[in-house]
Structures are given as C-alpha cells and as structure tokens.
C-alpha cells in the first residue's frame, strides 16, 4: 500500500503512476546504464523529435545520468550508447553523484560553511561607494 501511495504522490522516488502508464502505452525501451537507470523513447514531439525520458533507479537525481547517455537525452546524438560501442575517453572522470548538501560538498576558503577565515583583500580592488 505504501508503494502505491508513493507512486501516486511522489515524483522523486522513482516513477509516478502517470509516468508508468505513459511508459507502458508509448515508451520503447532504448537501454539501461551502469546505475540501473532505464531510458525510453516515445512519440514525436511538436518540434519533430522523439520524446526521450529516463526512469531513475531510486531517487530522481539528474546528475545520475552518465556522460554517454547525457548526449542522447539532450539530442546531441541520435544513437544511444546501447546501440554503439560507447567507450569513455581517457580524459573523462568516473561519475560522482551531486555532492551539494553533503559533507563532501565544495566549500571554498572564506565560505561561512568552511573553517578558517577569508583571505584579506590585497588592495587591487576598490569597492564602490555612493558619491565617489
């Protein structure tokens, strides 16, 4: 019963009932990535391209889409990584989830969330004051 209510009322915990029904009626499964996200393609949109969407494995977080699938989702390529032998380039870093709001988030020196003090101004900047 809890799962049914979650699918009806929450969109961030996976697919809703509306998405499940639309996917069942119109979706053609295109592939799956290493994180378990499933990618679909559907009917043509008003601008003449097929509708594309992802059903996330778990919490819906856009940064969970890998680099190969990102290009397909944003219509940069028409060939999904599942249809080609996609290999990441040697300069591509491994995927890391969004760290915002966690202890691993970026906190520059001087930030109110970081320890330490902000560096002193070196004199190369003059703040504007009214009337000057």
Short mmCIF file of the C-alpha atoms (twelve columns), coordinates in Angstrom:
data_MODEL
# 
_entry.id   MODEL 
# 
loop_
_atom_site.group_PDB 
_atom_site.id 
_atom_site.type_symbol 
_atom_site.label_atom_id 
_atom_site.label_alt_id 
_atom_site.label_comp_id 
_atom_site.label_asym_id 
_atom_site.label_seq_id 
_atom_site.Cartn_x 
_atom_site.Cartn_y 
_atom_site.Cartn_z 
_atom_site.pdbx_PDB_model_num 
ATOM 1   C CA . UNK A 1   0.000  0.000  0.000   1 
ATOM 2   C CA . UNK A 2   2.860  2.367  0.861   1 
ATOM 3   C CA . UNK A 3   4.485  1.821  -2.550  1 
ATOM 4   C CA . UNK A 4   1.207  2.577  -4.309  1 
ATOM 5   C CA . UNK A 5   0.809  5.857  -2.432  1 
ATOM 6   C CA . UNK A 6   4.423  6.806  -3.157  1 
ATOM 7   C CA . UNK A 7   3.894  6.187  -6.874  1 
ATOM 8   C CA . UNK A 8   0.739  8.293  -6.894  1 
ATOM 9   C CA . UNK A 9   2.006  11.299 -4.944  1 
ATOM 10  C CA . UNK A 10  5.808  11.500 -5.232  1 
ATOM 11  C CA . UNK A 11  7.902  12.003 -8.350  1 
ATOM 12  C CA . UNK A 12  11.333 11.947 -6.674  1 
ATOM 13  C CA . UNK A 13  11.158 8.302  -5.520  1 
ATOM 14  C CA . UNK A 14  11.041 6.777  -8.979  1 
ATOM 15  C CA . UNK A 15  8.234  6.919  -11.483 1 
ATOM 16  C CA . UNK A 16  4.715  8.044  -10.684 1 
ATOM 17  C CA . UNK A 17  1.603  6.203  -11.822 1 
ATOM 18  C CA . UNK A 18  1.193  8.681  -14.687 1 
ATOM 19  C CA . UNK A 19  4.735  8.084  -15.893 1 
ATOM 20  C CA . UNK A 20  4.310  4.331  -15.545 1 
ATOM 21  C CA . UNK A 21  1.106  4.433  -17.644 1 
ATOM 22  C CA . UNK A 22  2.648  6.716  -20.306 1 
ATOM 23  C CA . UNK A 23  5.719  4.484  -20.497 1 
ATOM 24  C CA . UNK A 24  3.554  1.388  -20.815 1 
ATOM 25  C CA . UNK A 25  1.485  2.938  -23.631 1 
ATOM 26  C CA . UNK A 26  4.081  4.869  -25.619 1 
ATOM 27  C CA . UNK A 27  7.563  4.020  -24.382 1 
ATOM 28  C CA . UNK A 28  10.100 1.982  -26.276 1 
ATOM 29  C CA . UNK A 29  12.946 0.862  -24.048 1 
ATOM 30  C CA . UNK A 30  16.234 2.046  -25.515 1 
ATOM 31  C CA . UNK A 31  18.711 0.911  -22.904 1 
ATOM 32  C CA . UNK A 32  19.998 0.913  -19.368 1 
ATOM 33  C CA . UNK A 33  23.119 2.450  -17.850 1 
ATOM 34  C CA . UNK A 34  25.529 1.166  -15.235 1 
ATOM 35  C CA . UNK A 35  23.497 2.784  -12.433 1 
ATOM 36  C CA . UNK A 36  20.296 0.923  -13.312 1 
ATOM 37  C CA . UNK A 37  18.546 3.935  -14.905 1 
ATOM 38  C CA . UNK A 38  16.311 2.896  -17.815 1 
ATOM 39  C CA . UNK A 39  15.992 5.118  -20.910 1 
ATOM 40  C CA . UNK A 40  12.931 5.337  -23.160 1 
ATOM 41  C CA . UNK A 41  11.917 6.899  -26.431 1 
ATOM 42  C CA . UNK A 42  8.355  7.699  -27.401 1 
ATOM 43  C CA . UNK A 43  6.133  9.566  -29.841 1 
ATOM 44  C CA . UNK A 44  7.246  12.629 -31.772 1 
ATOM 45  C CA . UNK A 45  7.168  15.968 -30.019 1 
ATOM 46  C CA . UNK A 46  5.811  19.163 -31.523 1 
ATOM 47  C CA . UNK A 47  9.309  20.061 -32.815 1 
ATOM 48  C CA . UNK A 48  9.630  16.777 -34.711 1 
ATOM 49  C CA . UNK A 49  11.950 14.809 -32.447 1 
ATOM 50  C CA . UNK A 50  11.051 11.712 -30.452 1 
ATOM 51  C CA . UNK A 51  10.298 12.254 -26.772 1 
ATOM 52  C CA . UNK A 52  13.056 10.866 -24.534 1 
ATOM 53  C CA . UNK A 53  12.939 10.194 -20.819 1 
ATOM 54  C CA . UNK A 54  14.645 8.263  -18.054 1 
ATOM 55  C CA . UNK A 55  13.253 6.218  -15.195 1 
ATOM 56  C CA . UNK A 56  15.779 6.600  -12.394 1 
ATOM 57  C CA . UNK A 57  16.863 3.694  -10.266 1 
ATOM 58  C CA . UNK A 58  15.954 5.047  -6.836  1 
ATOM 59  C CA . UNK A 59  15.985 8.730  -6.024  1 
ATOM 60  C CA . UNK A 60  15.433 11.003 -9.044  1 
ATOM 61  C CA . UNK A 61  18.668 12.983 -9.406  1 
ATOM 62  C CA . UNK A 62  19.652 14.368 -12.805 1 
ATOM 63  C CA . UNK A 63  23.355 14.067 -12.016 1 
ATOM 64  C CA . UNK A 64  22.904 10.268 -12.005 1 
ATOM 65  C CA . UNK A 65  22.812 10.251 -15.820 1 
ATOM 66  C CA . UNK A 66  26.171 9.079  -17.157 1 
ATOM 67  C CA . UNK A 67  28.096 11.025 -19.797 1 
ATOM 68  C CA . UNK A 68  27.225 8.706  -22.682 1 
ATOM 69  C CA . UNK A 69  23.504 8.891  -22.028 1 
ATOM 70  C CA . UNK A 70  23.570 12.637 -21.363 1 
ATOM 71  C CA . UNK A 71  24.321 13.356 -25.022 1 
ATOM 72  C CA . UNK A 72  21.470 11.131 -26.163 1 
ATOM 73  C CA . UNK A 73  18.984 12.622 -23.681 1 
ATOM 74  C CA . UNK A 74  19.778 16.155 -24.875 1 
ATOM 75  C CA . UNK A 75  19.504 15.300 -28.592 1 
ATOM 76  C CA . UNK A 76  23.218 15.772 -29.260 1 
ATOM 77  C CA . UNK A 77  23.299 12.345 -30.845 1 
ATOM 78  C CA . UNK A 78  20.590 10.112 -32.256 1 
ATOM 79  C CA . UNK A 79  22.428 6.884  -31.487 1 
ATOM 80  C CA . UNK A 80  22.081 5.779  -27.857 1 
ATOM 81  C CA . UNK A 81  25.118 4.261  -26.127 1 
ATOM 82  C CA . UNK A 82  23.337 0.879  -26.024 1 
ATOM 83  C CA . UNK A 83  23.340 0.756  -29.859 1 
ATOM 84  C CA . UNK A 84  27.011 1.598  -30.250 1 
ATOM 85  C CA . UNK A 85  30.207 0.503  -28.595 1 
ATOM 86  C CA . UNK A 86  30.494 3.557  -26.373 1 
ATOM 87  C CA . UNK A 87  33.771 3.821  -24.513 1 
ATOM 88  C CA . UNK A 88  34.545 6.795  -22.280 1 
ATOM 89  C CA . UNK A 89  37.508 8.882  -23.342 1 
ATOM 90  C CA . UNK A 90  40.684 8.587  -21.281 1 
ATOM 91  C CA . UNK A 91  40.248 12.152 -20.019 1 
ATOM 92  C CA . UNK A 92  36.713 11.532 -18.708 1 
ATOM 93  C CA . UNK A 93  36.461 11.155 -14.967 1 
ATOM 94  C CA . UNK A 94  34.366 8.477  -13.338 1 
ATOM 95  C CA . UNK A 95  30.853 9.584  -12.420 1 
ATOM 96  C CA . UNK A 96  30.336 11.092 -8.991  1 
ATOM 97  C CA . UNK A 97  26.900 11.961 -7.669  1 
ATOM 98  C CA . UNK A 98  25.991 15.546 -6.821  1 
ATOM 99  C CA . UNK A 99  27.698 16.393 -3.507  1 
ATOM 100 C CA . UNK A 100 25.647 19.516 -2.724  1 
ATOM 101 C CA . UNK A 101 24.299 19.409 0.814   1 
ATOM 102 C CA . UNK A 102 26.682 16.672 1.947   1 
ATOM 103 C CA . UNK A 103 29.904 16.754 3.964   1 
ATOM 104 C CA . UNK A 104 31.821 16.286 0.687   1 
ATOM 105 C CA . UNK A 105 30.414 19.479 -0.881  1 
ATOM 106 C CA . UNK A 106 32.822 22.128 -2.144  1 
ATOM 107 C CA . UNK A 107 33.426 24.805 0.450   1 
ATOM 108 C CA . UNK A 108 35.933 27.453 -0.681  1 
ATOM 109 C CA . UNK A 109 38.187 29.220 1.776   1 
ATOM 110 C CA . UNK A 110 36.257 32.021 3.430   1 
ATOM 111 C CA . UNK A 111 32.863 30.385 2.983   1 
ATOM 112 C CA . UNK A 112 30.617 30.535 6.038   1 
ATOM 113 C CA . UNK A 113 30.343 26.723 5.831   1 
ATOM 114 C CA . UNK A 114 34.107 26.201 5.789   1 
ATOM 115 C CA . UNK A 115 36.574 26.577 8.576   1 
ATOM 116 C CA . UNK A 116 39.177 29.292 8.537   1 
ATOM 117 C CA . UNK A 117 38.995 32.924 7.549   1 
ATOM 118 C CA . UNK A 118 38.574 34.681 4.264   1 
ATOM 119 C CA . UNK A 119 41.861 35.964 2.845   1 
ATOM 120 C CA . UNK A 120 42.477 39.667 3.312   1 
ATOM 121 C CA . UNK A 121 41.935 41.963 0.337   1 
ATOM 122 C CA . UNK A 122 45.267 42.802 -1.283  1 
ATOM 123 C CA . UNK A 123 44.407 46.340 -2.328  1 
ATOM 124 C CA . UNK A 124 43.844 45.656 -6.028  1 
ATOM 125 C CA . UNK A 125 40.109 46.197 -5.591  1 
ATOM 126 C CA . UNK A 126 38.373 49.400 -4.573  1 
ATOM 127 C CA . UNK A 127 34.787 48.992 -3.507  1 
ATOM 128 C CA . UNK A 128 32.307 51.492 -4.945  1 
ATOM 129 C CA . UNK A 129 30.741 53.886 -2.521  1 
ATOM 130 C CA . UNK A 130 27.905 56.266 -3.334  1 
ATOM 131 C CA . UNK A 131 29.055 59.805 -4.152  1 
ATOM 132 C CA . UNK A 132 32.577 58.870 -5.204  1 
# 
